[in-house]
Amino acid sequence: MTTRAGFVALIGEPNAGKSTLLNRMVGAKVSIVTHKVQTTRARIRGVAMEGDAQLVFVDTPGLFQPRRRLDRAMVAAAWGGAADADVVVLLIEAHRGMTEGVERILEELGNIAKGRRVALAINKIDRVEAPVLLGLTEKMNAAFDFTETFMISAERGHGIDTLRAWLAGEVPEGPWLYPEDQIADLPMRNIAAEITREKLTLRLHQELPYQLTVETENWEERPDGSARIDQLVYVVRDGHKGIVLGNKGETIKAVGKAAREELEEFLGRKVHLFLQVKVRANWLEEAERYSEMGLDFKDGNT
């Protein structure tokens, strides 16, 4: 049997649907999906099997104009993921078309795509009429020499099998990079922290979610097969702590319940989840926090 294996980078603007596509490709929830932009911080890898091929997806943070150190580190990670991949898939939204952000990505793609196969995936196709799709396809292919163009709906699953089959034929021949039953290379501690952060992001609004991070401090396997997970939620100021806790602790209680239920479903067993909120004013400037997110602290320098 000839096996194939390779890295596939999913790039695009924030909210283009990269995490949804990754989860759909892998068939499990390995990347958090929210309606808020810039929720993917680490380069989460999901592993999908397609016939004799193993596709390792690098889900990069959305590409946008960075303002803060964390933003700059995220953008650097995204381009790093694309530069290291065997195949790059640029995801754009059908109804938004060729935005200024997409134009900037195409310019940068020209620098890193030499000798690399780059596919265009037009997502959310159910939101526009066929003539609009055709026009957008022509415009995008005139702006960049894509190897292949796919029309998909990551949310509904349309066109995903075709894209996955094409990717399987494009990755190089070679041994598999991960065990066949592994779906992500992030440790479970990190995935658990991301699940809790997703619940916080969904629950809270405005700027706050980007100024908090979640860390799994302790993971204890219990004799009865259940797991005790202790997590710390770091915020940058006292006022934020109150918002995260909520009136009489209602917010953090609801977040903990939602995160615990999803973790139990993900792990297939009982979970005891304990959340604590701490103020850590400078976590956005701590190199250690960036390593935990799979980001390079130095990339955040101006």
N, C-alpha and C positions, 0 to 999 in steps of 0.2 A: 504494500500500500504506500503510495506517495503522499506524504503529508505536507501541508503548507501551514505557515504561521507568520503573522506580521502585525504591525501596529497601524491602527487607523485613527487619525486625528479628526475630531469633529470640531470645526471652528465656525464662528459666526458672531453676530451681534448678541447682546444680552436679550434673553427672551425669545430667541429664534426657534427654540424647541430642541436644543442639543441634549439636555438631560432626559427629556421625554423620549427622544430617539434612542439614546443609549439604553434606557430601561426597556424599551420595546425590543431592541436588538438582542439584549441579553436575556430578556424574559423574566426579569426580577428587578426589584427596586434597589439599584446600587447608587444612584445619584439623586439628590433631593430635587424635587420639582415644586416650585412655587410660582405665583404670578408676579413676584417681585423680581426686579432685575438683579444681576450679579450675585445670585445665591450660590453658584458653584465656585468654591474657593480653591479647593485642591484639585490636582489633575487626577480625578478618579478614573481608574481603569476598570472597565467591565470586560469580561471574557465571554465570547459567544462561539459556539461550535456550528459550523455549516459544512455538512459532509465531512470530508477529510481535512478541512481547513479550520484553523483556530484564529479567530479575529480578536485582537486585543484593542479595545476602544479606549482612546485617551479623551476624556471629556474635559475640554479646556474651559477656563473661565471665559465669559463673554468678552468680546473685544470692544472697547469703548475708549473715550478720551479720559485718561487717568488724572485724578486730582491729588489723591493722598498716597502715602507710602504703600498702603495695602493695595490700592488700585493699581499702582505701577508694578508691584510684585505680581499681581494677578495677570496683567497684560503680558508681562515678560514670560510668565509660565505658559500662557496660551500660545505664544509664538514659539517657545521652546518645544512644546508638545508637537506642534505642526512640523517644526524643522527636524525632529527625531523620527517622524512617522514614515512608514512605507507608502501609505496612501493618505491623501487629505480629502475630506469631504467638507465643502463650504455649504452651510445651511442658510438659506434666506427665507423670509416670509413672503408668500405669494401676494398678499394684499398690501404689503409695504413696498415691495419692489426694490429697485436699486436706490437705496438711500445714500446719504453722504457717508454714513458709517460703512456701508458695503463697498463704496468706491475706495475708501481708505484701505479696507482689507484687501481689495484687489491689487492695489498698488504694492502693498507689502508682500502679497503672495508671489508677485513677480520676482521678488528677491530670494524667496526660499524654495520656490517650486521647481527649480531647475532639475530636470531628470526625474522628477517625482510626478506620479499620476495624481491629478486633482479632479475630483468629480463635483458637480453642482447638484445639490438637492433642494428643490423648491418645495418648501413645507407649507402646510395649511392650505392645500389646493382647493379644499371645499369652500373656501371663502371668496373665490373669484370665478368669473366665467372663462370658458375655454380660450376665446380670442385674447384675453388679457394675459393668460398663461403663455400663449404662443409668442406674443409680443415681448414679454419679459425674458423668455428663453433666448430669443434672437438677440435682444439687447445685451444680455449677460455674456453670451458666447461671442459677441462682437468685441466685448471689452476684455475678455480673457479666453485663452485657448483651453477650455475644459476637455478632459478626456471623454467624459460622458455626462449626460444630464438626466436627472431622475425627478419625477413628480411624485411627491409623497404626502401623506398625512400621518405624522408620527403619533398623534393622539388616537386616530382611528385605525391605524395599522395599514392603510393603503400604500402599496408600492414598496413596503419594507422588505418583503421576501425577494423582490427583484434586485433591490439595492444590495442586500446581504449576499445573494448569489454572485453578483458581479464582484463584490469585494473579495469573496472567497477565491475567485479566479485571479485576482490581481496581487494578492500577497505572495511573497516568495516561497519556493519549496524549502522545506526544512522541518526539523522536529518541533513539536508543540512546546510552547514556552511555559505553560501552566498545566497542572493536573486537569484531566478532562472534566471533573465535577466542580472545579473552582470557578466562581462567577465574578470575583473582584479581588484585586491585590491589596486593597486597603485592609488593615487589621479590623476585626469586628469592633474593637473599642472605638475606632474612628467612625465606622459606619453608625454605631449607636449614638455617638456625639452629633453626627450630621442629622440623624433622624430627629433628635431633640431640638437642634437648631432650626430645622424646617418648621417644627410645630410652633416655636417661638416666633419665627418670621411670619407665619400665617396669622398668628394671634395679635402680634403687635404691628404698629404702623409707623409711618414717617421714617426718620433717619435712624432710629434706635437699633433695629436689627443688624445694621452694618457695623455697629459699635459694640456688639457683644460676640462672645465666642463661647463654645461649650467644650469642656474637656472631660473625658472619662477618667476619673481619678482612681477608681478601684473596680475590679471585676472579679467576683468570687463565685466559683462553681460550687453549688450546694449538693450534699449527698442525695437529696430527693430529685436531682436532675434539673432543678431550677437554677437561675442565676441571680445574684444580687449585683446591681450596677449602681455605683455612686458617681454622680456627675457634678461638676462645678460650672456654673454659668457666670462668666466674667463680664461685668459692665464697667464703663469708664467713670461714672459718677453716681453719687448717692441718689439723686433724683431718678436715675434710670433704674436703680434697684427697686424703688417703690413701684415703678410702672411694671416691672417684670413680676414682682410678687403679687400685685393687684390688691384690691380691697379684701382684707382678712385672708390674704394668701390665695384668693380664688383663681387668679391668672396662672400662677405657677402650678397649682393643683390640676387645673384643666390641661395644661401643657404636659405635665407629668403623666396624666392618665392617657392622653392621646399617644404620646411617645411610647409608653409601656405597651399599649395595645398593639401598636405597629411592630414593636420589637418582638413581642410574643408570636405574632403572625410570621415575622421574618425568620425567627429562630425555631419556631415550632415547639416552644415550651414555655413554661411559666417564668415570668421575669418580675423581680422586685426592684423598682427603680426609685432612687432617692436623689432629689435635686437640691442643690444649695446655691444661693446667689451671693456672689462676692464682688465688692468694688475693687477694681484694679486699674487705676487711672491710666497707666501707660502700657496696657497690653498691646496696643497697636504699634508700639515701638520696641517690643521685645522679640529678639531674634528667635527665641525658643518657640513662641506661639506660631511663627511663620513655618518653622520646620515641621511642626505638628500638622499644619495644613498642606504640607508638600510644596511650600513656596520658598523662594530664596530671598532672605531678608535684604541682601545686598542689591537685588533687582529693584527694590523700592526706593533706592537713592535717586535723587534728581539727576 
